[in-house]
Amino acid sequence: MTLNQFSFFATVAKHRSLTKASAELRVSQPSISQQLKQLEGHHGTQLYRRVNKGVEITEAGQLFLRTITPILEQVAQLEGGFKPPAPKSAREVLRVGGTDSVSAELLPSLLAVFRLRHPTAELEMRTRTSDHLERMVSSSILDLAVTVREARSSDLVCEPLRREKIAMFVPSNHRLVHKSRLQLSDVLAEPLIIRGGKGGSGVFDKAMQQIRDRGLDLKIAMYCDGPTEIKAAVRNNMGV
């Protein structure tokens, strides 16, 4: 048995999740699982079991946790007594991420306000797809992210920020420019250029599914990875 194994088990028991324990300890999930397997093998009993939304501590695991907790507390006190004080000049870092539109339109203004309130803080901003951002938050690479959909992982907590509309844009010489009001049929008569592939937009996919559910047809002219490519295609009259 090792103190690392004790610490790994106590952290897993605290979060009831290998993923959250991995993020807090900054140790890979396979490494944690291997250490806990050795711990269970040493005692010859099951300390935890996997369930749908994480892990469940067994009765034997609860007893083991109560036994090792005083040991871990004593070790923490010992380490705290000999650690040098943290330098007062240490700067805090806020790492945030967003999808393309979020990073272009929303996060810069919010971070500007944050900087006024916390002038010494370091700021980092990443632009990725919703899937990538979710993985980065789960791995503690980012502190938080603003995406275009709810988190799919049960280990993450999300809340709605605001609602946004999907906008269509066309070349300046397009026939629809001079219409004061558009019908849905006007839009669907045009070939559409949309986000797709690895950079696909969950918001757009949801809207398109709602249109299909109404029995309406879509003419998809092209899928593009990002907004820059979409704008270039629209400028070349390949669609809207």
TORKOLNU-700789 format. One line per field, with one value per atom (N, C-alpha, C): atom name; x negated, z, y; residue in one letter; residue number from 1. Coordinates in steps of 0.2 Angstrom, whole numbers. Each point is the difference from the previous one (the first is absolute). Example, Ala and Ser with C-alpha at 12.3 -4.5 7.8 and 13.67 -1.06 7.14 Angstrom:
% residues 2
atomo N/CA/C/N/CA/C
east -66/4/-4/2/-4/4
up 39/0/0/-4/1/3
north -28/6/6/5/6/5
residuo A/A/A/S/S/S
num 1/1/1/2/2/2
This chain:
% residues 240
atomo N/CA/C/N/CA/C/N/CA/C/N/CA/C/N/CA/C/N/CA/C/N/CA/C/N/CA/C/N/CA/C/N/CA/C/N/CA/C/N/CA/C/N/CA/C/N/CA/C/N/CA/C/N/CA/C/N/CA/C/N/CA/C/N/CA/C/N/CA/C/N/CA/C/N/CA/C/N/CA/C/N/CA/C/N/CA/C/N/CA/C/N/CA/C/N/CA/C/N/CA/C/N/CA/C/N/CA/C/N/CA/C/N/CA/C/N/CA/C/N/CA/C/N/CA/C/N/CA/C/N/CA/C/N/CA/C/N/CA/C/N/CA/C/N/CA/C/N/CA/C/N/CA/C/N/CA/C/N/CA/C/N/CA/C/N/CA/C/N/CA/C/N/CA/C/N/CA/C/N/CA/C/N/CA/C/N/CA/C/N/CA/C/N/CA/C/N/CA/C/N/CA/C/N/CA/C/N/CA/C/N/CA/C/N/CA/C/N/CA/C/N/CA/C/N/CA/C/N/CA/C/N/CA/C/N/CA/C/N/CA/C/N/CA/C/N/CA/C/N/CA/C/N/CA/C/N/CA/C/N/CA/C/N/CA/C/N/CA/C/N/CA/C/N/CA/C/N/CA/C/N/CA/C/N/CA/C/N/CA/C/N/CA/C/N/CA/C/N/CA/C/N/CA/C/N/CA/C/N/CA/C/N/CA/C/N/CA/C/N/CA/C/N/CA/C/N/CA/C/N/CA/C/N/CA/C/N/CA/C/N/CA/C/N/CA/C/N/CA/C/N/CA/C/N/CA/C/N/CA/C/N/CA/C/N/CA/C/N/CA/C/N/CA/C/N/CA/C/N/CA/C/N/CA/C/N/CA/C/N/CA/C/N/CA/C/N/CA/C/N/CA/C/N/CA/C/N/CA/C/N/CA/C/N/CA/C/N/CA/C/N/CA/C/N/CA/C/N/CA/C/N/CA/C/N/CA/C/N/CA/C/N/CA/C/N/CA/C/N/CA/C/N/CA/C/N/CA/C/N/CA/C/N/CA/C/N/CA/C/N/CA/C/N/CA/C/N/CA/C/N/CA/C/N/CA/C/N/CA/C/N/CA/C/N/CA/C/N/CA/C/N/CA/C/N/CA/C/N/CA/C/N/CA/C/N/CA/C/N/CA/C/N/CA/C/N/CA/C/N/CA/C/N/CA/C/N/CA/C/N/CA/C/N/CA/C/N/CA/C/N/CA/C/N/CA/C/N/CA/C/N/CA/C/N/CA/C/N/CA/C/N/CA/C/N/CA/C/N/CA/C/N/CA/C/N/CA/C/N/CA/C/N/CA/C/N/CA/C/N/CA/C/N/CA/C/N/CA/C/N/CA/C/N/CA/C/N/CA/C/N/CA/C/N/CA/C/N/CA/C/N/CA/C/N/CA/C/N/CA/C/N/CA/C/N/CA/C/N/CA/C/N/CA/C/N/CA/C/N/CA/C/N/CA/C/N/CA/C/N/CA/C/N/CA/C/N/CA/C/N/CA/C/N/CA/C/N/CA/C/N/CA/C/N/CA/C/N/CA/C/N/CA/C/N/CA/C/N/CA/C/N/CA/C/N/CA/C/N/CA/C/N/CA/C/N/CA/C/N/CA/C/N/CA/C/N/CA/C/N/CA/C/N/CA/C/N/CA/C/N/CA/C/N/CA/C/N/CA/C/N/CA/C/N/CA/C/N/CA/C/N/CA/C/N/CA/C/N/CA/C/N/CA/C/N/CA/C/N/CA/C/N/CA/C/N/CA/C/N/CA/C/N/CA/C/N/CA/C/N/CA/C/N/CA/C/N/CA/C/N/CA/C/N/CA/C/N/CA/C/N/CA/C/N/CA/C/N/CA/C
east -4/4/-4/2/-4/5/-3/4/3/-3/4/6/0/6/5/-2/5/3/-4/2/5/-2/4/7/0/7/4/-3/4/3/-4/2/6/-1/5/7/-1/6/3/-4/3/4/-2/3/5/-1/4/-1/-6/-1/-7/-2/-7/-3/5/-2/-1/4/-1/-6/-2/-6/-6/1/-6/-2/6/-1/-4/3/-3/-7/-2/-6/-5/3/-4/-4/3/-2/5/-3/5/4/6/5/-3/-3/-3/-5/-4/-5/4/5/4/3/3/4/-5/-6/-5/-2/-1/-2/5/6/6/1/-2/1/-5/-7/-5/2/4/2/5/5/5/-3/-5/-3/-4/-3/-4/5/6/5/5/0/4/7/2/7/2/6/2/1/-3/1/5/1/4/3/5/3/2/0/2/7/3/7/1/7/1/-3/0/-2/-6/-4/-6/-2/-2/-2/4/1/3/-5/0/-5/4/-3/3/-1/4/0/-7/-4/-7/-4/1/-3/1/6/2/-4/-1/-3/-8/-2/-7/-1/4/0/-1/5/-1/-6/-3/-7/-6/0/-5/0/6/1/-4/-1/-4/-8/-2/-6/-2/5/-1/0/4/0/-6/-3/-7/-5/0/-5/1/6/1/-3/1/-2/-8/-3/-7/-3/3/-2/1/6/1/-5/-2/-5/-7/-2/-6/0/5/1/-2/-4/-1/6/1/6/0/6/1/-2/-4/-2/6/0/6/1/-5/0/3/2/3/6/1/6/5/6/5/1/2/1/7/4/7/-1/2/0/7/2/7/0/5/0/7/1/6/0/6/0/-1/-1/-2/4/7/4/-1/0/-1/-6/-6/-6/-1/4/0/4/6/5/1/-1/2/-5/-5/-5/-5/-2/-4/3/6/3/1/1/1/-7/-5/-7/-2/2/-2/2/7/3/-4/-1/-4/-7/-3/-7/0/6/0/1/4/1/-6/-4/-6/-6/-3/-5/-6/-2/-6/1/6/1/-2/-3/-1/6/1/5/-2/3/-1/7/0/6/-1/3/0/6/-1/6/0/5/1/7/1/7/3/6/4/-3/-1/-3/-7/-4/-7/0/4/1/2/5/2/-5/-4/-6/-5/-1/-5/2/6/3/-1/2/0/-7/-5/-7/-3/4/-3/-5/0/-4/3/7/4/3/1/5/7/2/7/0/5/1/7/1/7/1/5/1/7/2/6/5/-1/4/-1/4/-1/-6/-3/-5/2/-3/2/-2/-6/-3/4/2/3/-5/-6/-5/-1/4/-1/7/0/6/0/6/1/7/0/6/1/6/1/-3/-3/-2/4/2/5/2/5/3/-2/-2/-2/4/0/4/-6/3/-5/2/-5/0/-2/4/-2/-4/-5/-3/-1/0/0/-4/-3/-4/5/-4/4/4/-1/4/5/1/5/7/4/7/4/-2/4/-2/-5/-2/5/4/5/7/1/6/0/6/0/2/3/1/0/-4/-1/5/2/4/-5/2/-5/-1/5/0/-5/-1/-5/-7/-1/-7/-1/5/-1/0/1/0/-8/-4/-7/-4/-6/-5/-3/-1/-3/-7/-4/-7/0/-2/1/-7/0/-6/2/-6/1/-7/0/-6/-2/-7/-2/2/1/2/7/4/8/3/5/4/6/0/5/6/0/6/3/-4/3/3/-4/3/7/1/6/6/-2/5/2/-5/1/5/-1/4/7/1/7/3/-4/3/2/-4/2/6/1/5/7/-1/6/2/-4/1/-3/-5/-3/-6/-2/-6/-6/-6/-6/-4/-3/-5/-7/-4/-6/-5/-3/-5/-7/-2/-7/0/-4/-2/-7/-1/-7/-2/-7/-2/1/0/0/3/1/4/-4/-7/-4/2/0/1/7/5/7/1/-4/1/-3/-6/-3/5/3/5/6/2/6/-2/-6/-3/0/-1/-1/7/5/7/1/-2/1/6/3/5/1/4/2/-2
up 0/0/0/-3/-1/2/2/2/-7/-6/-6/-1/1/0/4/7/4/-2/-3/-2/-6/-5/-6/2/5/2/3/5/3/-5/-5/-5/-4/-2/-4/5/6/4/1/1/1/-6/-6/-6/-3/2/-3/-7/-2/-8/-1/-4/-2/-4/-5/-4/4/5/4/5/2/4/-4/-6/-5/-1/-1/-1/6/6/6/2/-1/1/-6/-6/-6/-1/1/-2/-5/-4/-5/3/-3/3/0/-5/0/6/1/6/7/0/7/0/-5/0/2/-3/1/8/3/7/4/-2/5/-1/-6/-1/4/1/4/7/2/7/2/-5/1/1/-5/0/7/3/6/6/0/5/-2/-6/-2/0/-1/1/-5/-2/-5/4/-2/4/-4/-6/-4/-6/-3/-6/-5/-6/-5/-1/0/-2/-5/-3/-6/1/5/1/4/0/4/4/6/4/7/2/7/5/6/5/3/1/3/7/4/7/3/-3/2/-2/-5/-2/5/2/5/6/3/6/-1/-6/-2/0/-3/0/7/4/7/3/-1/3/-3/-6/-3/0/1/1/5/6/5/-2/-4/-2/-5/-5/-5/3/5/4/3/3/3/-5/-5/-5/-3/-1/-2/5/6/5/0/-1/0/-6/-6/-6/1/3/1/4/5/5/-3/-6/-2/-7/-3/-6/0/-5/1/-2/3/-2/-8/-2/-8/-1/-5/-1/-1/3/0/-7/-5/-6/-5/2/-4/-4/-6/-4/-1/0/-1/-8/-2/-8/-1/-4/-2/-7/-1/-7/-2/-6/-2/-7/-3/-7/-3/-6/-4/-7/-3/-7/-4/-6/-5/2/-1/1/7/5/7/1/-3/1/-3/-6/-4/3/3/1/8/4/7/5/-1/6/0/-5/0/5/-1/4/7/1/7/4/-4/3/1/-4/1/7/1/7/6/-1/5/1/-5/1/4/-1/4/7/2/7/3/-4/2/-5/1/-4/0/5/0/-2/-2/-2/-7/-2/-6/-4/-6/-4/-6/-1/-5/-4/-6/-4/-5/-1/-5/-4/-7/-4/-3/1/-2/-2/-2/-1/7/1/6/3/-4/2/3/-3/2/7/0/6/6/-1/5/3/-5/3/3/-2/4/7/1/6/5/-3/4/2/-4/1/4/2/4/-4/-7/-4/0/1/0/6/3/6/-2/-5/-3/-7/-3/-7/-2/-5/-3/-6/-1/-6/-2/-6/-3/2/5/2/7/3/7/0/6/0/0/-4/0/5/3/6/6/4/6/6/-2/5/0/-5/0/1/3/2/-5/-3/-5/2/-2/1/-6/-2/-6/1/-5/0/-3/-7/-3/-6/-4/-6/-6/-5/-6/-6/-5/-6/-5/-5/-6/-5/-3/-5/-7/-5/-7/-3/-4/-4/-7/-4/-7/-3/-7/-3/-1/0/0/-7/-5/-6/0/5/0/-1/-3/-1/6/6/6/4/-2/4/1/-6/0/3/2/3/7/2/7/5/-2/4/-3/3/-3/3/-4/2/0/4/0/-6/-5/-6/-5/2/-4/2/6/2/-3/1/-2/-7/-4/-7/-3/5/-2/2/-3/2/6/5/7/0/3/2/8/3/7/3/7/3/0/-1/0/1/0/2/7/1/7/3/-4/3/0/0/-1/6/-1/5/2/7/3/0/0/0/-7/-5/-7/-1/2/-1/3/6/4/-4/-3/-4/-6/-3/-7/2/5/2/1/3/2/-7/-5/-7/-3/0/-3/3/7/4/-3/-3/-3/-7/-2/-7/-5/1/-5/-2/-6/-3/0/1/0/-6/-3/-5/3/2/2/-6/-1/-5/2/6/2/8/2/7/1/5/1/7/1/7/5/-3/4/-3/4/-3/-6/0/-5/-7/0/-6/-2/4/-2/-3/3/-3/-7/-1/-6/-5/1/-4/-2/5/-1/-5/1/-4/-8/0/-7/-3/3/-2/0/4/0/5/3/4/5/5/6/6
north -6/6/6/5/7/6/5/6/3/-1/2/-4/-7/-3/2/2/2/7/4/7/-1/-5/-1/-2/-5/-3/5/4/6/5/2/4/-2/-7/-3/0/-2/0/6/6/6/3/-2/2/-5/-6/-6/0/2/0/-1/-4/-1/6/3/6/6/1/6/-1/-6/-1/1/-3/1/8/4/7/3/-2/3/-2/-6/-3/1/2/1/-7/-5/-7/-3/-4/-3/-5/-1/-5/-7/-2/-7/-1/5/0/-1/4/-1/-6/-3/-6/-6/1/-6/0/6/1/-3/2/-3/-7/-3/-7/-4/3/-2/0/5/1/-5/-1/-5/-7/-1/-7/-1/5/-1/-1/2/-1/-6/-2/-5/1/7/1/6/1/5/6/6/6/5/-1/4/-4/3/-3/5/-1/5/0/6/0/5/1/4/7/3/7/1/-5/1/-7/1/-6/0/-6/-1/-3/3/-3/-6/-5/-6/1/-5/0/0/-5/-1/6/4/6/5/1/5/-1/-6/-2/2/-2/2/7/4/7/3/-2/3/-2/-5/-2/4/1/4/8/2/7/4/-3/3/0/-5/-1/6/1/5/7/1/6/2/-5/1/1/-3/1/7/3/6/5/-1/5/0/-6/0/3/-1/4/8/1/8/3/-3/3/1/-4/1/3/2/3/7/3/7/4/6/4/2/0/1/8/1/7/4/6/5/3/-1/3/-5/-6/-5/3/-1/3/-6/2/-5/0/-6/-1/-2/3/-2/-3/-6/-3/-1/3/-1/-2/-3/-2/2/0/1/-2/-1/-2/6/0/5/7/-1/6/3/-4/2/4/-3/3/7/0/7/5/-2/5/1/-5/0/0/-4/-1/6/3/6/6/1/6/-2/-7/-2/0/-2/-1/7/5/7/3/-2/2/-3/-7/-4/3/2/3/7/4/6/-2/-5/-2/-4/-3/-4/1/6/3/-5/-4/-4/-7/-1/-7/-1/-6/-2/-4/2/-3/-4/-6/-4/-2/1/-2/-4/-6/-5/0/-1/-1/-7/-4/-7/-1/-6/-3/-1/-1/-2/-6/-6/-6/1/4/1/4/5/4/-4/-5/-4/-4/-3/-4/4/6/4/2/1/2/-7/-5/-7/-1/2/-2/6/5/6/4/-1/5/7/0/6/0/6/1/0/3/0/1/-1/1/2/4/2/-3/-5/-4/2/-4/1/-5/-4/-6/-1/-4/-3/-5/-1/-5/-7/-4/-7/-4/2/-4/1/-5/0/3/0/3/7/4/7/3/6/4/6/1/5/4/6/4/5/2/4/7/3/7/5/-2/4/-3/2/-3/5/-4/4/-3/5/-2/-2/-5/-2/5/3/5/-2/2/-2/6/0/5/-2/6/-1/5/-1/5/7/5/7/0/-3/0/-5/-4/-6/3/-4/2/1/-3/0/6/4/6/5/1/6/-2/-6/-2/2/3/3/-5/-6/-5/-7/-5/-6/-5/-5/-6/-6/-5/-6/-3/0/-2/3/7/4/-3/-2/-2/-7/-4/-7/-1/5/-1/1/3/1/-6/-1/-5/3/-5/2/-2/5/-2/0/-5/-1/-3/1/-4/-7/-4/-7/-3/-7/-4/1/1/0/7/5/6/2/-6/1/4/3/4/-4/-1/-3/4/7/4/-1/1/-1/-6/-6/-6/-1/3/0/3/6/4/-3/-3/-4/-6/-3/-6/2/6/3/1/3/1/-6/-5/-7/-3/1/-3/3/6/3/-2/-5/-2/4/4/5/-3/2/-3/6/-3/5/-2/5/0/1/-5/2/0/6/0/-1/1/-1/0/-5/0/3/5/3/-1/0/-1/6/6/6/6/5/6/4/0/3/-3/-7/-4/2/0/1/7/5/7/0/-3/0/-4/-5/-3/4/4/4/6/3/5/-2/-7/-3/-2/2/-2/-7/-4/-7/-2/5/-2/6/-1/4/-3
residuo M/M/M/T/T/T/L/L/L/N/N/N/Q/Q/Q/F/F/F/S/S/S/F/F/F/F/F/F/A/A/A/T/T/T/V/V/V/A/A/A/K/K/K/H/H/H/R/R/R/S/S/S/L/L/L/T/T/T/K/K/K/A/A/A/S/S/S/A/A/A/E/E/E/L/L/L/R/R/R/V/V/V/S/S/S/Q/Q/Q/P/P/P/S/S/S/I/I/I/S/S/S/Q/Q/Q/Q/Q/Q/L/L/L/K/K/K/Q/Q/Q/L/L/L/E/E/E/G/G/G/H/H/H/H/H/H/G/G/G/T/T/T/Q/Q/Q/L/L/L/Y/Y/Y/R/R/R/R/R/R/V/V/V/N/N/N/K/K/K/G/G/G/V/V/V/E/E/E/I/I/I/T/T/T/E/E/E/A/A/A/G/G/G/Q/Q/Q/L/L/L/F/F/F/L/L/L/R/R/R/T/T/T/I/I/I/T/T/T/P/P/P/I/I/I/L/L/L/E/E/E/Q/Q/Q/V/V/V/A/A/A/Q/Q/Q/L/L/L/E/E/E/G/G/G/G/G/G/F/F/F/K/K/K/P/P/P/P/P/P/A/A/A/P/P/P/K/K/K/S/S/S/A/A/A/R/R/R/E/E/E/V/V/V/L/L/L/R/R/R/V/V/V/G/G/G/G/G/G/T/T/T/D/D/D/S/S/S/V/V/V/S/S/S/A/A/A/E/E/E/L/L/L/L/L/L/P/P/P/S/S/S/L/L/L/L/L/L/A/A/A/V/V/V/F/F/F/R/R/R/L/L/L/R/R/R/H/H/H/P/P/P/T/T/T/A/A/A/E/E/E/L/L/L/E/E/E/M/M/M/R/R/R/T/T/T/R/R/R/T/T/T/S/S/S/D/D/D/H/H/H/L/L/L/E/E/E/R/R/R/M/M/M/V/V/V/S/S/S/S/S/S/S/S/S/I/I/I/L/L/L/D/D/D/L/L/L/A/A/A/V/V/V/T/T/T/V/V/V/R/R/R/E/E/E/A/A/A/R/R/R/S/S/S/S/S/S/D/D/D/L/L/L/V/V/V/C/C/C/E/E/E/P/P/P/L/L/L/R/R/R/R/R/R/E/E/E/K/K/K/I/I/I/A/A/A/M/M/M/F/F/F/V/V/V/P/P/P/S/S/S/N/N/N/H/H/H/R/R/R/L/L/L/V/V/V/H/H/H/K/K/K/S/S/S/R/R/R/L/L/L/Q/Q/Q/L/L/L/S/S/S/D/D/D/V/V/V/L/L/L/A/A/A/E/E/E/P/P/P/L/L/L/I/I/I/I/I/I/R/R/R/G/G/G/G/G/G/K/K/K/G/G/G/G/G/G/S/S/S/G/G/G/V/V/V/F/F/F/D/D/D/K/K/K/A/A/A/M/M/M/Q/Q/Q/Q/Q/Q/I/I/I/R/R/R/D/D/D/R/R/R/G/G/G/L/L/L/D/D/D/L/L/L/K/K/K/I/I/I/A/A/A/M/M/M/Y/Y/Y/C/C/C/D/D/D/G/G/G/P/P/P/T/T/T/E/E/E/I/I/I/K/K/K/A/A/A/A/A/A/V/V/V/R/R/R/N/N/N/N/N/N/M/M/M/G/G/G/V/V/V
num 1/1/1/2/2/2/3/3/3/4/4/4/5/5/5/6/6/6/7/7/7/8/8/8/9/9/9/10/10/10/11/11/11/12/12/12/13/13/13/14/14/14/15/15/15/16/16/16/17/17/17/18/18/18/19/19/19/20/20/20/21/21/21/22/22/22/23/23/23/24/24/24/25/25/25/26/26/26/27/27/27/28/28/28/29/29/29/30/30/30/31/31/31/32/32/32/33/33/33/34/34/34/35/35/35/36/36/36/37/37/37/38/38/38/39/39/39/40/40/40/41/41/41/42/42/42/43/43/43/44/44/44/45/45/45/46/46/46/47/47/47/48/48/48/49/49/49/50/50/50/51/51/51/52/52/52/53/53/53/54/54/54/55/55/55/56/56/56/57/57/57/58/58/58/59/59/59/60/60/60/61/61/61/62/62/62/63/63/63/64/64/64/65/65/65/66/66/66/67/67/67/68/68/68/69/69/69/70/70/70/71/71/71/72/72/72/73/73/73/74/74/74/75/75/75/76/76/76/77/77/77/78/78/78/79/79/79/80/80/80/81/81/81/82/82/82/83/83/83/84/84/84/85/85/85/86/86/86/87/87/87/88/88/88/89/89/89/90/90/90/91/91/91/92/92/92/93/93/93/94/94/94/95/95/95/96/96/96/97/97/97/98/98/98/99/99/99/100/100/100/101/101/101/102/102/102/103/103/103/104/104/104/105/105/105/106/106/106/107/107/107/108/108/108/109/109/109/110/110/110/111/111/111/112/112/112/113/113/113/114/114/114/115/115/115/116/116/116/117/117/117/118/118/118/119/119/119/120/120/120/121/121/121/122/122/122/123/123/123/124/124/124/125/125/125/126/126/126/127/127/127/128/128/128/129/129/129/130/130/130/131/131/131/132/132/132/133/133/133/134/134/134/135/135/135/136/136/136/137/137/137/138/138/138/139/139/139/140/140/140/141/141/141/142/142/142/143/143/143/144/144/144/145/145/145/146/146/146/147/147/147/148/148/148/149/149/149/150/150/150/151/151/151/152/152/152/153/153/153/154/154/154/155/155/155/156/156/156/157/157/157/158/158/158/159/159/159/160/160/160/161/161/161/162/162/162/163/163/163/164/164/164/165/165/165/166/166/166/167/167/167/168/168/168/169/169/169/170/170/170/171/171/171/172/172/172/173/173/173/174/174/174/175/175/175/176/176/176/177/177/177/178/178/178/179/179/179/180/180/180/181/181/181/182/182/182/183/183/183/184/184/184/185/185/185/186/186/186/187/187/187/188/188/188/189/189/189/190/190/190/191/191/191/192/192/192/193/193/193/194/194/194/195/195/195/196/196/196/197/197/197/198/198/198/199/199/199/200/200/200/201/201/201/202/202/202/203/203/203/204/204/204/205/205/205/206/206/206/207/207/207/208/208/208/209/209/209/210/210/210/211/211/211/212/212/212/213/213/213/214/214/214/215/215/215/216/216/216/217/217/217/218/218/218/219/219/219/220/220/220/221/221/221/222/222/222/223/223/223/224/224/224/225/225/225/226/226/226/227/227/227/228/228/228/229/229/229/230/230/230/231/231/231/232/232/232/233/233/233/234/234/234/235/235/235/236/236/236/237/237/237/238/238/238/239/239/239/240/240/240
